[in-house]
């Protein structure tokens, strides 16, 4: 049985994006974006972020309504967060749960995970691959002090950015039928100049 991440309205399923391909691509991209500050964590975020799409409810839904994944009527983000919680990868519970709607509040997320535990069982029953769920959790970087809430929060937000960008870019690439967007990378000198200009505008206003 094939599992799909994204569909193409009016096109045969053979042209839809396979879920395994999407997870692998997002894992590679997120790891590329986050290697410098979170070695191994980006890959894990990418592998788990759409684990909820293994649910038969999600697969049936996009088969009957190809825009279902856009409308978001089947919760798929919570499953990856549940995996992260079970694997004691706490930053990824926030990162994955919020990869479509923004980082959640801790209390709201705790309630959400408590109410939706059954979604993980649904993904397992639907075909969630064991190696994805059991992928090893890397240690946090040596410089990260978990006792410093501000530093830990910032690190989590960087991971969140890496996952969201990776997910968006791979999805865009699929819908653009493989076309790569033009990549323009400014230098650090240019970025500093932009930042200085922005900060100066704030101090003068």
C-alpha positions as CSV (number, residue, x, y, z in Angstrom):
1,X,0.0,0.0,0.0
2,X,1.3,3.4,-0.9
3,X,1.0,6.4,1.5
4,X,0.9,9.9,0.1
5,X,2.0,13.2,1.5
6,X,0.6,15.5,-1.1
7,X,-1.9,15.0,-4.0
8,X,-2.5,16.6,-7.3
9,X,-6.2,17.5,-8.1
10,X,-7.3,15.8,-11.3
11,X,-4.1,13.8,-11.7
12,X,-3.7,10.0,-11.1
13,X,-2.2,8.8,-7.8
14,X,0.9,7.7,-9.6
15,X,1.8,11.4,-9.8
16,X,1.2,12.2,-6.2
17,X,4.0,12.6,-3.7
18,X,4.8,9.5,-1.7
19,X,4.9,10.1,2.0
20,X,8.2,8.2,2.5
21,X,9.8,10.5,-0.2
22,X,8.5,13.6,1.5
23,X,9.8,12.6,5.0
24,X,13.2,11.7,3.6
25,X,13.5,14.9,1.6
26,X,12.4,17.1,4.5
27,X,14.7,15.3,6.9
28,X,17.7,15.9,4.6
29,X,16.8,19.6,4.2
30,X,16.1,20.3,7.8
31,X,19.3,18.6,8.8
32,X,21.2,20.7,6.3
33,X,19.7,23.9,7.7
34,X,20.4,22.9,11.4
35,X,23.6,20.9,11.4
36,X,25.6,23.9,12.7
37,X,23.6,24.2,15.8
38,X,21.7,21.0,16.3
39,X,23.5,18.0,14.7
40,X,21.0,15.2,14.1
41,X,17.9,17.1,15.3
42,X,16.8,18.5,12.0
43,X,16.8,15.0,10.5
44,X,14.6,13.7,13.3
45,X,12.2,16.6,13.0
46,X,11.9,15.9,9.3
47,X,11.3,12.2,9.8
48,X,8.6,12.7,12.4
49,X,6.8,15.9,11.2
50,X,4.2,14.2,9.0
51,X,4.1,10.8,10.7
52,X,0.3,11.5,11.2
53,X,-0.2,11.2,7.5
54,X,0.1,7.4,7.8
55,X,-3.4,7.4,9.4
56,X,-5.9,5.7,7.2
57,X,-8.2,8.7,7.9
58,X,-5.8,11.0,6.2
59,X,-5.1,8.8,3.3
60,X,-8.8,8.2,2.7
61,X,-9.4,11.9,3.0
62,X,-6.9,13.1,0.4
63,X,-8.1,10.3,-1.9
64,X,-11.6,11.6,-1.8
65,X,-10.7,15.3,-1.5
66,X,-7.2,16.1,-3.0
67,X,-7.1,19.5,-1.2
68,X,-7.6,17.9,2.3
69,X,-4.0,18.3,3.3
70,X,-4.4,22.0,2.8
71,X,-7.7,22.3,4.6
72,X,-6.2,20.5,7.6
73,X,-9.3,18.6,8.6
74,X,-7.3,15.5,9.6
75,X,-4.8,16.3,12.4
76,X,-1.4,14.9,11.3
77,X,1.0,17.2,13.2
78,X,0.1,15.9,16.6
79,X,1.4,12.4,15.9
80,X,5.0,13.4,15.4
81,X,4.8,15.5,18.6
82,X,3.5,12.4,20.4
83,X,6.5,10.4,19.1
84,X,8.8,13.1,20.3
85,X,7.3,13.1,23.7
86,X,7.5,9.4,24.0
87,X,11.2,9.5,22.9
88,X,11.9,12.3,25.4
89,X,12.9,14.7,22.6
90,X,11.0,17.5,24.2
91,X,12.0,20.4,21.9
92,X,10.6,18.5,18.9
93,X,7.2,18.2,20.6
94,X,6.8,21.9,20.1
95,X,8.5,22.1,16.8
96,X,6.5,19.4,15.1
97,X,3.1,20.2,16.8
98,X,3.4,23.7,15.5
99,X,5.0,23.3,12.1
100,X,1.8,24.5,10.4
101,X,0.3,26.9,12.8
102,X,3.2,28.2,15.0
103,X,4.8,27.1,18.2
104,X,2.2,26.2,20.8
105,X,1.9,27.2,24.4
106,X,3.3,24.6,26.8
107,X,0.0,24.1,28.7
108,X,-2.1,23.9,25.5
109,X,0.3,21.4,24.0
110,X,0.2,19.2,27.1
111,X,-3.6,19.2,26.9
112,X,-3.5,18.5,23.2
113,X,-1.2,15.5,23.5
114,X,-3.2,14.1,26.4
115,X,-6.4,14.3,24.3
116,X,-5.0,12.9,21.1
117,X,-2.9,10.0,22.1
118,X,-5.1,7.7,20.0
119,X,-3.8,9.4,16.8
120,X,-0.4,7.7,17.2
121,X,-2.1,4.3,17.4
122,X,-4.0,5.2,14.3
123,X,-0.8,6.0,12.4
124,X,0.8,2.8,13.6
125,X,-2.2,0.8,12.4
126,X,-2.1,2.7,9.1
127,X,1.5,1.7,8.4
128,X,3.9,4.0,10.3
129,X,7.3,2.5,9.8
130,X,8.9,1.3,13.0
131,X,12.4,2.6,12.0
132,X,11.0,6.1,11.7
133,X,9.4,6.0,15.1
134,X,12.5,4.4,16.6
135,X,15.1,6.6,14.9
136,X,17.8,7.4,17.5
137,X,17.6,10.7,19.4
138,X,20.9,12.6,19.3
139,X,22.3,14.3,22.4
140,X,21.8,18.1,22.6
141,X,24.8,20.2,21.6
142,X,27.4,20.4,24.3
143,X,27.1,24.2,24.6
144,X,23.3,24.1,25.3
145,X,22.5,24.5,28.9
146,X,19.0,23.2,29.4
147,X,18.9,25.1,32.7
148,X,18.9,28.3,30.8
149,X,15.3,28.7,29.6
150,X,16.1,31.6,27.2
151,X,18.9,29.7,25.5
152,X,16.8,26.5,25.2
153,X,13.9,28.5,23.8
154,X,16.0,30.1,21.2
155,X,17.5,26.8,20.2
156,X,14.0,25.3,19.8
157,X,13.0,28.3,17.6
158,X,16.0,27.7,15.4
159,X,14.9,24.1,15.0
160,X,11.4,25.2,14.3
161,X,12.6,27.5,11.5
162,X,14.7,24.7,10.0
163,X,11.8,22.3,9.8
164,X,9.2,24.8,8.5
165,X,11.6,26.0,5.8
166,X,12.4,22.4,4.8
167,X,8.8,21.3,4.7
168,X,7.7,24.4,2.7
169,X,10.5,24.0,0.2
170,X,10.0,20.3,-0.5
171,X,6.2,20.8,-0.8
172,X,6.8,23.7,-3.2
173,X,9.2,21.7,-5.3
174,X,6.6,18.9,-5.6
175,X,3.9,21.3,-6.7
176,X,6.2,23.1,-9.1
177,X,6.9,19.7,-10.6
178,X,10.6,19.6,-9.6
179,X,11.5,23.2,-10.5
180,X,14.1,24.6,-8.2
181,X,13.6,28.1,-7.0
182,X,16.4,30.6,-7.7
183,X,18.6,30.7,-4.6
184,X,20.3,34.0,-3.7
185,X,22.4,33.8,-0.5
186,X,23.5,37.2,0.8
187,X,26.9,37.5,2.4
188,X,27.3,38.1,6.1
189,X,28.5,41.6,5.3
190,X,25.3,42.3,3.5
191,X,23.2,40.8,6.2
192,X,24.9,42.9,8.9
193,X,24.4,46.0,6.8
194,X,20.7,45.3,6.6
195,X,20.4,44.6,10.3
196,X,22.3,47.8,11.1
197,X,19.9,49.8,8.8
198,X,16.9,48.2,10.5
199,X,18.1,48.9,14.0
200,X,19.0,52.5,13.2
201,X,15.6,53.1,11.8
202,X,14.1,51.9,15.1
203,X,16.3,54.1,17.2
204,X,15.4,57.1,15.1
205,X,11.7,56.6,15.2
